[in-house]
């Protein structure tokens, strides 16, 4: 799955550098920070699958809320749907995604320079996006369908061999998107074990972000090196295709950053959607029946899962380039704005009972893929992967049930991408009933 490319991971790393530089000048060492301030962690905490009640209360009372002031800048959280759309679709003359303007580049190597699709403004953003867009058209994506089906089939077979009780996170939810993203990028099989190790801790905020910052730098360096290796002998994936078509225009660091954005958007997000989506399917019989019915029903289930789960918790941080009014509230020039996609997707103004998962619901205009110029370029690939994996899972194991109660699941406490550490399932229903 590819929820907004270059989303919160690069934000954390680059915001961390910015705050570190500012704090060191002010005599504060943020490298010793081992937790996020409570107000900052509000949009990345949940109660099971649901947002914290205080987040939805904030939406009802202050859909545009000032969380804090830091270094003379306001830090805002937007939770209302209409207000979120206004920010996400805002004009580039009003909003900036360019964090590099706040961070000195002096003394940094090329690999450490601020950049990437999600951290740039037009015209650079437009130039970078044009390289990816043709690779994610429906015509080109259709060529990936047989490969995705083969990957899913292989992982289902592995679950069968490990069953009848398995950890779906390990055997399926992480395995499928990892194989898909490696095939998409064209990474050699021999390099994948190392790449997997680098990706595991990338989204963890539980230690204040320091470990995640390092993990992000390592995966980006890995992909920059992959570009260097393929420049002389392009592979058959996305990296090779971009080298063959635009190799003279893209240096190793730029293309490595693009590949890193694809990995960031397509790996952890898909894994979380498959795991949490399976939980809802296992506990909602109607959803399983719809997945085994027809393509239209599959689409409805997937769209409702995307809206309800919204595993990507925050959109790109935006910076106001001028004073701007959002939802009747004035945000000052230079202030930073985060958008809670999860809260916006459950805004009562969109319809009734949006705090529940209802696969029969008429489609809701969710913003799980973001909105505006930074909307996920790989949204259709994400949908293709989810439709294929969940349909084949429901067909292969129609009696799949949870092997534990939701209260016993270990959900991530602080994470840019929400998920669960393990999901024990019984492939053929209750063992005592089938014995």
N, C-alpha and C positions, 0 to 999 in steps of 0.2 A: 504494500500500500504506500501511497505517496502523499500523505497530508502535508500541508504547505512546505515546499522546499526551503532548506536552510532555516528552519524555524527556530525554536528556542535554544538549541544547542550552541550555534555560533553566537547567539545573543549573549548567553551566559559567559562564554569565553571572552568576548570583546567588551562586554559591560564590566567583567571582572578586571580586565586590563585597565580600562578607563578609571574605574573606582580605585584600583590599586595605586595608579599614578597620582590621582588627586589626593588620596588618603595619605600617601607617603609624604606629600608636600605639606599636608596638614598635621603630620605627626601621628597618624593612625595607621596601623599595619593590618590591612584586611586579610593578609595571608594567614593570620591567626584566627580568623572568623570560622567557627565550626557550626554555625546555624544561620538560618535566614531570619530577619526580623519578622515577628508575627504578622504584621500587616502585609508584608511582601509575600508571605507563604499562603495567604488566604485563597487565592485562585488555583493553587496546586495541591490543595488538600481535599479529600472526599470522605464521605461516609458510605463505605461500600462502593456501589456504582454511581452514587448520587453526589451532587455538590453539597457542601456543608450548608445547613439551613441559614447560617449567617450570610453566606454569599448570596443566596436568593433573597434574603431580607434586604441586603444592600441593594440588589437590583430593584426591588420594589420601592425603596426609599430614596436611593441615590444611584441611578443607573450610570452616572458619571461621578466618580468619587475620588477625592484627593486622599491618597494613602499616606504620603509623607513628603517632606522637603529634604533634599539632600544636595549639598554643595550649591545651594542657591537655586536649585531646580525643583519644580513640582513633579511628583511621581503619581500618575493617575491610573485608575482602573475603570474600564468601561465594561458594563455587564448587560446593558439593554440591547435588544436586537437592532432596532432602528439606529441607535447611536453607534453600535459596532459597525454596521454597514457604512455609516457616514465616515467613520475614521478609516476603515479598510479601503474604501473606494475613493478616498480623498485625493484631491489634486496634488501632483508633485510640487506645485508651487507653494503648497500649504504644509505638506507633511514630508518628512525625510526619513529614510531607513538607513542613511549613511552614518554609521557609528564611527567610521574612520576620521570624520571631521573633528571628533573630540579626543582622539588619541594620537600622540606624536608617533610618527613612523621612523623617526631618526634612530639609527642604530639597529633597526630590525632587518633580518634577512628577508629575501623575497618571499619565502614560505610563511613568514610571520606577518606579512603586510595585511592590513584590514581589507577584506574584499568578499566576493561570493555573491551569488544572485540575490539572496535575501538581504544583504547588507549594502546594496547599491541603489542609487537613484538614476532616473533617466539623465543623460542618454546612455550611460554605461549599462544600466539595467536592461534597456531595450536591446542593446547590442548582444549582451550575454544570453538573454532569453531567446533571441532569434536562432541561436545554435541548437537549443533544445527542442523548441516547439515542433519542428518537422519530424523529430524522432518519436513524438508522442501523438501523432495523428492516428485516427482510427484504422487507416489502411496499414500503417506500419505496425501498430499494436496487434492487429489480427494475426500477424506472422508469429507472435509470441504465444498464442493460445495453445497450440499443440505441446510446446515445451512446458508451459505451466501445468497442463493436465498431466504430463508425464511426471513432473516433480511431485505433484499432489498424490498421484497414484503410488509412487515409490514410498512416500512418507506414510501413506495409509497402510501399505504392506508392512512397513517397519513397525507400526503400531500393532498390527495383527500379531506379529511375531513376539512382541513384548507383552501383549495382553494376558488376561482380560482386563486388568487394571493398569492404567498408564498415566503418566504425567503429560497432559496434552500440551503444556507450555514447552517442555523439552522436546517431545517427539514430533510435534506438529506445528504449533504456533510460531516458534522461532525458526524451525528448520525450513519450512516452506518459503517464507519471504527471503531468508538468507540465500537459499539456492536460486530463487528468482532474481534477486538483485545482482548476485555474482554473474549469472548468465547474461543479464541485461548489460552489465558493464563490460563483460568479456574478460573476467579475471581468470587466469589459469588455475586449474584445480590444485596444483601444488602450492599455491599461495593462499588458499582459502582458510586453512586452519589458523594461520597467523592473523588473518584479517578478522576472523571470528573472535579471537581473543581480544583484539583491540576494540571491538564494538560492544562488548558486554557491559562495561561500566559507563558508557557514554552519557547516559541520561540521569544518573543518580545525583540528587541534590542533598542527600542526607548528611554529607560531611561538609556542607557549606559551599560546595561547587568546585573545590580545589582539585579533587580527583577527576571530576568530569572534564575540567578544562584540559588537563593533561591527556586524557583519553581522546578528546576531540582533536588535539594537535597531532597525536600519533596516527589516527586514522587518515587525517588529511595528508600527512607526510607519506603514508603508505601509498595512497592513491596518486600523489605527485610522482613517486618513484615508479608506479605502474605505468603512468603516462610516458615517462622517460624510456622505460623498457620497450613500450609498444611503438614509440615513434619510428624506430628503424624497421619494425616488423609488426604492423597493426594487427590486432586480433579481430575477431568477428563480432564483437559487441559494440556498445555505445562509444567507448573510448576509441576503439579502432575506427569506427565510422566517422567520428568527428575529426580524427587525425587525417583521414583520407580526404575528407571534404573541406576541412578548414585548418589543416595543420600549419599552414604558413601564417595564419592569423592568430592562432592560439598558442601561447607559450605553455610550458609544462605546469607552472603554478596556476595559471588561469584555468586550464582544462582539468587539473587535479582538483581545484576548488569546485568546479562544476560537477565532477564525478562525486565529490564528497557531499554536495547538496543532494544529489540523487540518492546516495546511500542513506543520508540522514532522513530524507523524506520517505524512503521506501522500505526501511528495515524494521526498526523498533515500532513504528506506528502500525504496520501490518501485523506484526507479532501480537501486539496488544489487542488489536481489533479481532484477530482470530481467536485468541484466548477468551476474552471477555464476551465476544459474540457467541462462542460455543457455550459458555455458561448460560446465557439467556436462551439459546435455542434448546439446551437440555432441560431447562426449567419452564419452557413455554411450548407445549406440544404443537400449538397451531403454527408456530414458526417453522418447526421441522416438517410438518405436512406441506407447507407452502414451498419450502426449498425442494421438495420432491415432486412438486406439481408441474409448473411450467415456467418459462423464462420471465414472464411478467410478474409472477408471484415471487420469484427469486429476487428480482429488482426491488420489489416493495420491501422485502425483509432487509435487504442490504442497506437501502436508504434509511430505514428506520433505525437500524443498528448504528449507522454513521451519525445520525442526529442524536440519538439517545446516549451513546457511549462517548462520543467526541473525545477520543483519547488524547489528542493534542489539546492541551489545556489553555494555552495562550498563543495569540498571533504574534507576529513580529512587533517588537517595540518600535513605536513611531515617535519622532521628535517634531514638535511644532516649529515651523520656520517663521511663523508670525502668530500674533494673537488670533485665536480661532474659537468660535462658539460651537460646542457640541452638546446637544440636548438641553440647550438653554444655559449651559455653564461655560464660562470663559476660561480657556486654557491659554496660558501665557507663552510667548515665544521662548523656545528652548526647553520647555517642559517635556517629559517623557510620558508616553501613554501606552499601557498594555490593554489588550482586549481579551476578555474571557469568552472564548468560543463556546465553552460548555454552558455557561449561564445564558448567553445569547440564544442558544439553540432551544432553551427551555423557557424563554420569555412567554408569559401567558398571553401577550398580545398576538402571538402567532396562532393560538388555538387552545382548546381546553385539554386538561390532563396531560400536559407534556412532560410531567415528571414520571410517567409510566411508559413502559415499552409495549407498543401495540403494533405488531406487524401488519395488521389490516388497516391501519390509519392512512387516510389520504395524505399523500406526500406533503411534507413541510419544507419550506425553503430554508434548509439548514445552511450554515456557513462552516461546516467542519473542514472544508478545503480552503478556507479563507475566502477573500473577495477582492475584487479590483485587480490592479496590475500584478500583485504578488500572490494571486490565487494559484494553488498548486498546479504546476504544468503537467504533473503526472496523475491527475485525478482519475482519468479514464483507465489508466493502468491499474490504479488502486481498486477501482470497482471491478475490473476484470478478474483480478486476483482473488478478491473476496467472494465474488459470485461463484467462481470455479471451485475454490477450496471448500467453502461452506456447503455448496450443493453436493459435491462429491463426498464430503464427510457425512452429510445427512443421508445420502443414498446408501453408503457403505455400512453405516452404523445407525439405523433408524431407532434403535432402543438405547442409544447412548444416554447415560445418566451421570449425575454427579456422585462422586464417592465420598464427599464430605459436605458439610453445611457451609453456607457462605460466611458465617461468623468465624469459621476456622481457616478461611483463606488468608494468605499473607499479601495484602495489597501494599503497593508502594506508598510510603508515607509522604515523601516529597520527590516528585519527579516531573520533568518537563513533559514526558509522555506517560500517561497513567497506565498501570498494568498490574498484573498479579504475578508473584514469583513462581507459583506452581498451581496446577489445576488438575487434581486427581479425578479421573473419570473411569466409569465402568463401560466398556465397549458394548456389552450385551445386556445392559440393565442390571437390576439388583441381583447379585450372585445368589442370595438366599432364595429368591423367588424362582430363579432359573435352575437351581440345583436339583 
